[in-house]
Amino acid sequence: MPHPEAFLRRYGPAALVTGASNGIGRAIAALLASYGLDLVLVARNEAALSEIAKDLAARHGIGVTLIPADLSQPGAVDAILGHPATERVGLLVAAAGFGSAGRFDQLPVANELAMVDVNCRAVVALAHGIAPRLVARGQGGIILFASLVGWQGTPFAATYAATKAFVQSFGEALHRELRPVGVDVLVAAPGPVATGFGDRAGMALTMMDTADIVGADILRALGKRGQVAPGRVGRLLTLALWPVPRALRIFIMGRIMKGMVQGKEDVR
């Protein structure tokens, strides 16, 4: 793991973590607290955030600021960036996101559009708000979340895969742009992870990494590379899929997604 004091000097004094109420966001928040970073935690579930904040503050003696927000709503990002606590942020962890599963024409369009807002629009807005502050300091970091489903079109998760392809491309570019001015940008592309994601998306996930393992792999990679496929399952799937021609990957991922869709009919 990174040396806590060195990590705190480079990415402190505070970290802004979205999607902090569960899953990878929560796991990374706990690790950052153990390194001594103060936290600015963002999620929709204020009650869950409050419990997490109390626990981390008590165990690690850090300061925790809560900003309950739904990133699909207009004005949410502006409210976050305008909060006084974000002025001390040296690390952005944009972990908030969600997906859907099913045949595109059968999915509610409002949910698909909200997904684009959370997974793409909010990510760009947060990065654009935080990056100039980090550049001015000449140090800091941004962690963005792609996915192995975003390396090709993924049938029965069409919108989700497209949002992750967007983040992948966006993060790759920012890594090259901001590295010369002292800002580390990392794109994490996990595979299946044991979080609440699968339930919300309507998928039956089986072989999965834990959020703690994925979070630790991500923080180990920060500042060392521009991209990481965290977790044992994520790495295995990456190694298996990467050499496969794109058209065949689309076919394979479509068959996998079709098998994971829960309670869906006529997804031929």
C-alpha positions in Angstrom: 0.0 0.0 0.0 1.1 3.6 -0.4 3.1 5.2 2.4 0.4 7.1 4.4 2.6 10.2 5.0 3.7 10.5 1.4 0.2 9.9 0.2 -1.2 12.6 2.5 1.5 15.1 1.4 0.7 14.5 -2.3 -3.1 14.2 -2.3 -4.2 15.8 1.0 -5.3 17.5 3.0 -8.8 16.3 1.9 -10.4 14.0 -0.6 -13.8 14.4 -2.3 -15.4 11.0 -2.8 -18.7 10.7 -4.7 -20.7 7.5 -4.4 -19.3 7.2 -0.9 -22.3 5.5 0.7 -21.5 2.0 -0.6 -19.3 -0.1 -2.9 -16.0 1.0 -4.2 -16.5 4.6 -3.1 -17.1 3.6 0.5 -14.1 1.3 0.4 -11.8 4.0 -1.0 -13.1 6.5 1.5 -12.2 4.2 4.4 -8.7 3.7 3.0 -8.1 7.4 2.6 -9.3 8.0 6.1 -6.7 5.5 7.3 -4.0 7.6 5.5 -5.1 10.6 7.4 -7.0 12.5 4.7 -10.0 14.5 5.7 -13.1 13.6 3.6 -15.8 15.3 1.7 -18.4 12.5 1.1 -21.1 12.8 -1.5 -24.1 10.4 -2.1 -27.8 10.4 -2.2 -28.3 8.5 1.0 -27.7 11.0 3.8 -28.4 8.5 6.6 -25.8 6.0 5.3 -23.3 8.9 4.8 -23.8 10.0 8.4 -23.1 6.5 9.8 -20.0 6.2 7.7 -18.8 9.6 8.7 -19.2 8.9 12.4 -17.3 5.6 12.1 -14.4 7.0 10.1 -14.0 10.1 12.2 -14.0 8.1 15.4 -11.5 5.5 14.2 -9.1 7.8 12.4 -9.5 11.2 14.0 -10.2 12.9 10.7 -12.7 15.6 9.7 -15.6 14.5 7.5 -18.0 16.7 5.6 -21.2 15.3 4.2 -22.9 16.7 1.1 -26.0 14.7 0.3 -26.7 15.1 -3.5 -28.2 13.4 -6.5 -25.7 14.0 -9.3 -28.5 13.5 -11.9 -30.1 16.7 -10.8 -29.3 20.2 -12.2 -27.3 22.2 -9.8 -25.9 19.3 -7.8 -22.3 19.6 -9.0 -22.3 23.4 -8.6 -23.5 23.0 -5.0 -20.7 20.5 -4.3 -18.0 22.7 -5.9 -19.2 25.7 -4.1 -19.1 24.1 -0.7 -16.2 25.6 1.5 -14.9 22.1 2.3 -14.0 21.4 -1.3 -11.4 24.2 -1.3 -9.0 21.9 0.6 -9.5 18.9 -1.8 -6.3 17.4 -3.2 -7.9 14.3 -4.6 -11.2 13.7 -6.5 -12.6 10.2 -6.5 -15.5 10.2 -8.9 -17.0 6.8 -7.9 -20.7 7.7 -8.2 -22.4 5.8 -11.1 -25.1 3.3 -11.9 -26.1 1.0 -14.8 -29.0 -0.7 -16.3 -29.5 -4.1 -18.0 -32.0 -5.1 -20.7 -32.8 -4.6 -24.3 -32.5 -0.8 -24.9 -36.0 -0.3 -26.4 -37.6 -1.9 -23.3 -35.8 0.3 -20.8 -37.2 3.6 -19.4 -35.6 6.4 -21.3 -35.6 8.7 -18.2 -33.4 6.2 -16.4 -31.0 6.0 -19.3 -30.7 9.7 -19.6 -30.1 10.1 -15.8 -27.3 7.5 -16.2 -25.6 9.7 -18.8 -26.0 12.7 -16.4 -24.4 10.8 -13.5 -21.8 8.7 -15.3 -20.6 11.4 -17.8 -21.9 14.9 -17.3 -21.3 15.1 -13.6 -17.9 13.5 -14.0 -16.8 16.2 -16.5 -18.3 19.0 -14.4 -16.5 17.8 -11.2 -13.2 17.2 -12.9 -13.4 20.6 -14.6 -14.2 22.2 -11.2 -11.4 20.5 -9.3 -8.6 20.3 -11.9 -7.7 24.0 -11.9 -7.3 24.0 -8.2 -4.9 21.1 -8.4 -3.0 22.6 -11.3 -2.6 25.8 -9.3 -1.0 23.7 -6.4 1.1 21.7 -8.8 0.0 18.4 -7.3 -3.0 16.2 -6.5 -5.0 13.5 -8.2 -8.2 12.5 -10.0 -9.6 9.0 -10.1 -12.3 8.2 -12.7 -14.2 5.0 -13.2 -14.6 3.2 -16.5 -15.3 -0.5 -16.8 -14.3 -3.5 -18.8 -17.8 -3.3 -20.5 -16.7 0.0 -21.9 -14.0 -1.4 -24.1 -16.6 -2.3 -26.7 -20.3 -2.0 -27.3 -22.0 -4.3 -24.8 -25.5 -5.5 -25.8 -28.1 -5.4 -23.1 -26.1 -2.7 -21.3 -25.8 -0.4 -24.2 -26.1 3.0 -22.5 -24.0 1.9 -19.5 -21.2 0.6 -21.6 -21.2 3.8 -23.7 -20.9 6.0 -20.6 -17.9 4.0 -19.5 -16.3 4.2 -22.9 -16.7 8.0 -22.6 -15.0 8.0 -19.2 -12.2 5.8 -20.4 -11.4 8.1 -23.3 -11.9 11.3 -21.2 -9.5 9.9 -18.4 -6.9 8.8 -20.9 -6.7 12.3 -22.3 -6.6 14.0 -18.9 -3.8 11.7 -17.8 -1.6 13.0 -20.6 -2.7 16.6 -20.3 -2.4 17.1 -16.6 0.6 14.9 -15.8 3.2 17.5 -16.9 1.6 20.0 -14.5 1.8 17.7 -11.5 -1.7 16.2 -11.4 -2.1 12.4 -11.5 -5.2 11.1 -13.3 -6.1 7.4 -13.0 -8.8 5.6 -14.9 -9.9 2.5 -13.0 -11.7 -0.2 -15.1 -13.0 -2.8 -12.7 -14.8 -6.0 -13.5 -17.8 -7.3 -11.5 -17.6 -6.1 -7.9 -19.7 -7.2 -4.9 -21.7 -4.0 -4.3 -25.3 -2.9 -4.7 -24.6 -2.1 -8.3 -25.9 -5.4 -9.7 -29.2 -5.2 -7.9 -29.9 -1.6 -9.1 -28.9 -2.6 -12.7 -31.0 -5.8 -12.6 -28.1 -8.1 -13.1 -27.2 -11.4 -11.4 -23.5 -11.1 -10.8 -21.7 -14.3 -9.8 -17.8 -14.2 -10.0 -16.9 -10.9 -8.3 -14.1 -9.0 -6.6 -14.7 -7.3 -3.2 -14.8 -3.5 -3.0 -12.0 -3.5 -0.5 -9.6 -5.3 -2.8 -10.6 -3.2 -5.8 -10.2 0.0 -3.8 -6.7 -1.0 -2.5 -5.6 -1.8 -6.0 -6.8 1.5 -7.3 -4.9 3.5 -4.7 -1.7 1.5 -5.3 -1.9 2.5 -8.9 -2.5 6.2 -8.4 0.6 8.2 -9.5 2.2 5.2 -11.1 0.1 4.7 -14.2 -2.8 6.1 -16.1 -5.0 3.0 -16.0 -5.7 0.0 -13.8 -7.9 -3.1 -14.0 -8.3 -3.6 -10.3 -9.1 -6.9 -8.6 -8.2 -10.5 -9.4 -11.4 -11.1 -11.4 -11.0 -7.8 -13.2 -7.5 -8.6 -14.2 -8.4 -12.1 -15.4 -11.3 -10.9 -17.5 -9.1 -8.1 -18.9 -6.4 -10.6 -19.9 -9.0 -12.9 -21.4 -10.9 -10.3 -23.4 -8.2 -7.8 -24.5 -6.6 -9.9 -27.3 -10.0 -10.8 -28.7 -11.1 -8.9 -31.9 -13.6 -6.1 -31.1 -16.5 -7.7 -33.0 -16.1 -11.0 -31.1 -15.9 -9.1 -27.8 -19.2 -7.5 -28.6 -20.7 -10.9 -29.2 -19.2 -12.4 -26.0 -20.2 -9.5 -23.8 -23.7 -9.6 -25.2 -24.1 -13.3 -24.3 -22.7 -12.7 -20.8 -25.0 -9.7 -20.2 -28.1 -11.5 -21.5 -27.4 -14.3 -19.0 -27.1 -11.8 -16.1 -30.3 -10.0 -16.8 -32.8 -10.7 -14.0 -36.5 -10.9 -14.5 -36.4 -9.7 -18.2 -38.4 -11.3 -20.9 -37.8 -11.3 -24.7 -34.3 -9.9 -24.7 -33.4 -11.8 -27.8 
